């Protein structure tokens, strides 16, 4: 009998042992199944969420933000207590007491889900929500819920409650692309989280439950109802008084002005963003929280946008009267450069970035018309021509000049003046003297010279080059003009000064690229001839600005392009006006009529209040009084006397003998 009992016990022990082994094995298997693909929690210590890259103007105006997700992590200490309390009261009242999950809540939800045969209830603590946000997929499933609880427990063992709360408040999604309380505060209220009122804290705290449903940008009524619920929860938990509850519930909803969130200087921002993506890569640009300081002067940018808008409005009105508006409106480009540094101070690439992102200041290649002439005249000066050199302005035929065909160039006015000086030919933008000059210099030499002046696109080496037949960009042409007030030095235009990482360390700084393009003497003489354009020729309208200026008009065949490129001693500005589909702006819509008014309006605004500067002269030149008609020295009573700059030794030595007052004119 005793033997039988011993055998029975032995069998029972074996069965229990096997059962325990099976249960243990199943438990271990379940544990490994639960945890085998879970991430390492210690990675939270080095976790850095994708942050916002911000692009600033030189005068510290925020121009744009670039991000995958709008995140702006902040320290827990700068987040208002009301916001922290509101989130805890709404999302997890036992946050400071539980080990990462609410066991009773999890079991209750688990039972309901098993009974329903589906996932119908959650029960997530703040720590669980953090685990889900950082490590798990949003897919609703019982196994994922168990993983979430296990991760939450691990997080709680490794980090303090305040560290967990800070991570959560910087990661939770609030809708409208905003992740974290600082981003939400900026998106919805246009201010930093530290400036939020009690009512604003309550509204933000109520959004994680359903970011789209409770967004004040989508449904203000539901957002206010949700705010009231959060405020009531806070009052019920003794976090605010009854009086505070009443005041906050009655507080009007003051959302951020949506206009403040619009992109500023959009064509310029797109220009520098392209450079950043090329240098750093798109992922680094949109994830690593860079601070980008640019060259743009935002006050000048606003003046540029206003000038372009007004100029295009007036041009459109003229075109409409002539029946030329066919649904495609005229466009414009404006670029302004710092003469000495090459820094881009203002940029407008079209009438509307929303309608078209094509940048006509940097990307469009258009014919420059007579705005190309100063490059050829500069070459002539470099080759030893003085501005008193005489050119013949009369009918001419160039045999085989155009693909073997004869070419008969014509002046814009259709009139001829006979023998005239280089200075006058450029000031009045005479075509035939310019073509004759290029014929003397050689088109191939002129092409090489233009490239030296910074003109990047290929140019056709033929006589029509001087009339702007080849296509160039406005940026290149404006940078070439800046050579003259910069003492003959070409400087590469640039838009970014410095890039900082999220810790404020410098990652990249601009290294200005410059090189001599012409001698200082050539630059000074050419500049003086371009001053004559403003003082005596086709750019006379700019005299009203009352500052030392130089520049040149440009108009292409059939009035398809209108330009004015010019400069003061410190800034160079180019303006182009035309239609994208290369049709006419209308009869007589020249550079002087369609582009120069925009240039004048802009330059008046940006030079107003600035110190008065004149152009300097290098040692190798002299300034003399010259008779504008003959190119000889002017006598005291000469009616056509102008002050002109020459390289030393090339100035006229004889005085003029006639006193006929013909004067200058121009279109």
C-alpha positions, 0 to 999 in steps of 0.5 A: 500500500505504501509502495502504491502511494509512493508511485502515485506521488511520483506520478503526480510530481512528474505531472506537476513538473511537466505542467510547470515546465510547459507553463514556464516554457510557454511563459518564457516563449511568450516573453520572448515573443513579446520582447524579441523585437522591442527596441533598446530603451537606453536609446532614449538617452541619446534620442534627438527628435527631428527638429526645425531648420530656421532660415533668417534674414541678415536683419534677424527676420524669420523667413522660413522653416524647413522640417519633416515634422514641425518639432521644436523641443524645449526644456520642461522648466520653460513649459508653464505649470498650467500646461503640464498640469492640464496634460496630466489631469486629462491624459493620466491623473496617476502619472506620478504614482504608477510604474508606467502602466495602470494594471487595473486599466490594462486588465479591464481593457484586455477583458473588454477586447477579448469579449468583443473579439476586437480592439475596442478600448485602450487605457494608455498612461503618458509613459505608454503613449510615449513608448508607442510614439517613439518605438511602436506602430500605431496599429491597434492590437492586443499584442502591441498593447502588451508590448507598450506596457512592457516598454513603459515599465522599462522606461519608468525604471530608467528615467525620472517622471519629469524626464518622461514628461518632458519627452512626452510633451516634446513628442506628442502630436497636436495636429496641423503638422505640430509635434510637441507643445512649442510647435503647437503653441507657434502654430495655433497661437503664434507665440512661444509656449512659455507665453501661453495663458491658462485658457491656451494651455487647456486648449493645447492639452485637450488636443492629443486625444483627437488632434484633427477633431479638436483643432481650432483651425478646423472646428473652433466650436469643438475645440472650445468645448474640449477646452472647457472639459480640460478646465473642468478636470483641472478644477475638479483636481484642485489645480485651478480655482472656481474663479480661474475656471470661470475666467478661462472658459470665457476667454476668447479664442485668439489664434495666430494670424495665418498671414504670419505663417506664410513664407517670406521672401519665397523666391529667395528662400527657395534659392537658398534651400536649393543650395542647402539641399545640395551642400547638406542633403535634404534629410539634414536640412529638414531633420537636424534643426539648423539655424541658417543666417542669410544675406537678405535684408528684409526691409529691402526685400519688402521694398523690392516686392512693393516696387515689382507689384506696383510696376507690374500693376501699371504695366498690366493696365497699359496692356489691358487697354491695348488688348494684350492681356490674354490670361498670362500676365507680365512677369518681373525679376529683381535682384539686388547685390552688395557691390563689395561682397556679392551678398544678395540683399533682395530677390523677387523672382516673379509676380506670385510665388503661389502661381509660379515658383520659377525664379526669373531673377536666377533661372530665366535666360533671356535676351538682354538687349542693349543692357549687354552693351556696357560689357563690350564698351568695357572691353573697348576701354580695357583695350585702350579706347577712351570715351572720347573715341569717335564712332560712325552712326550711319547706315551699314551692311555687314557682309555675311555677318549672320550665318553667311547672310548680310546683316543691316542693323538699325537704331531703335529711333531709326535716326542717325547722328553721324560721328559721335563719341563712345560716351554719347553712343552708349548714353543714347543706346545707339545700335550701329556704333555699338556693332561697329565697335564690336566689329573692331574688337572681335566677337570671340574676344568679347565672348571671352571677356563677358565670361570673365565678367561672370556671364555663365551661359554660352554666348554666340560669337557674332556681331549681334552679341552687342545688341543682347541677342544671346541669353543671360540670367539677370543675376549674372548680368547684375553681378557683372555690372557690380564689377564697375563700382567695385573697382574692377573686381568680380564677386560671386553672388551668394545668399548664405552667411553661416549655418549653425547646428542645433547646439549653436556650433558653426557648421559652415561659413561663406568664403567670398569668391572674388577675382579681378575682372578688369583693371580699376582704371577700366572700371572707373572709365566704364562706370563714368560712361554708365553715369552718363546714361543716367545723367544724359541718356536713356536712364534720365528718369533716375536723376530724381533719386538725387544720388550718384548712379550708373546704369543701362536700359535694355529692350529686345525685338518686338518689346519682348524684354525690358531691362534696367541694370544699375548701381549706386556706390554700394548696391547693384540692382537689376530689373527684368520685365517680360512674359514667360511665353516670349510675346510682346509687352506692347508698343514702346514698352522699352526698358526705360518705360517698363523696367526703369520705374520699378528700379527707381521706386526700389532704389529710392526706398532703399537709399532713403536715409542712408549716408551719401556716398560718391564713386571713388577714383583710382590713382590711374585716372583723371577727370577732365571737362570734355566737349560731349560733341567733339570729344575734345577738351571743353572751353569755359563757355562750351555749351556741351561740356561734361565731366569725363574720366580717362585713363591717365595719358589718354585724355584729350589734349586739344580744346574744341573750337565750336560752340553749337549747343546740340545737347543730349536726348534719349528714350 
